[in-house]
Amino acid sequence: QVQLVESGGGLVQAGGSLRLSCAVSGIIFRTRAMGWYRQAAGKQRELVATVSNAGSTNYADSVKGRFTISRDNAKNTLYLQMNSLKSEDTAVYYCAASYSVATLTDRGYWGQGTQVTVSS
C-alpha cells in the first residue's frame, strides 16, 4: 500500500521557519519524482516545489529563495525547508509522488496534508 505521511506543520510567527517532512512507503522512493503543493482557504491548490528522481528542483516564484525542497533516498523521506515565512504561506501542505514531475498533479499519490499557519 502506497502511503505518504506529512508532518512538521504548525503555528509559527511571520519571519520564522518550519521544516515539513513526507515519509513515503509502498513505492521505490528513489525512482520517483516528488512535489510539495499547498492549498490556502478559499484558493485553488498550487504547486510549491518539485524534485525529480535525479535531484533537479523547481520552485514557484512566490517561494523561490525562501523554501528548499530536498530528498533523502536512504530514509524514503521528502523535506520542505521553509524560511522567512509570511502570512500568505498559510495553507495545508501536501506531498505527492509520481513517475515524473509532469504527472505529479494529475496522477500522483498524495498525502493527507499538514497545516501551516503563519501569524503576524
DAJO-V508623 format. One record per backbone hydrogen bond with DSSP energy under -0.5 kcal/mol. CO is the residue of the C=O (numbers start at 1). NH is the residue of the N-H. Records with the same first field share a line. If there is no record, write none. Layout:
# DAJO-V508623
CO=NH + NH
This chain:
# DAJO-V508623
3=25
4=6 + 112
5=23
7=21
10=117
12=119
13=16
15=84
16=85
18=82
20=80
21=7
22=78
23=5
25=3
27=29
28=31
29=32
33=98
34=51
35=96
36=48 + 49
37=94
38=46
39=92
40=43
46=38
48=60
49=36
50=58
51=34
52=55
56=52
58=50
60=63 + 64
63=66 + 67
66=83
68=81
70=79
71=73
72=75 + 76 + 77
76=24
77=72
78=22
79=70
80=20 + 82
81=68 + 83
82=18
85=15
86=89
87=90
91=93 + 116
92=39
93=114
94=37
95=111
96=35
97=109
98=33
100=103
101=104
103=107
104=108
109=97
114=93
115=10
116=91
117=12 + 119
119=14
